[in-house]
C-alpha cells in the first residue's frame, strides 16, 4: 500500500510516517518508480508505535521495544532488553506522577488560601 493509504488507515500523517521511517521504525519496500510500498502488517506496527508513544515512550525507546512485539496483539517476547526498558519507563512515569502530585499540592494550597481569605 502507498503511504497515503497507510496514513488514512492509521490516522497518522504522511509526514509523521516519513519521520518514523527516518527513525528506523518503518521499513517500506520501494516500487520500481521509487514509491514507498508498505505491507499490510505496517498498519499494526504504526498502531503499536502510537500505543507505546501514548504510554510516554520516546521514539528511541520504541525502536528498542518494537522487536520484542510479536503477533497481532500486544504480545511481547520476554527479552532482557524489554524488561530493562519497562523498568526504566515505569521509573520515568513514577517521577512524572510525583511531580504532578507536588503541583497538585501547591495548587490546592493556593486555592485554600484564596478561599479562606
Helices and strands as residue ranges (DSSP letters): H 3-10, H 14-22, E 29-30, E 36-37, H 41-54, H 59-66, E 69-70, E 75-76, H 80-116
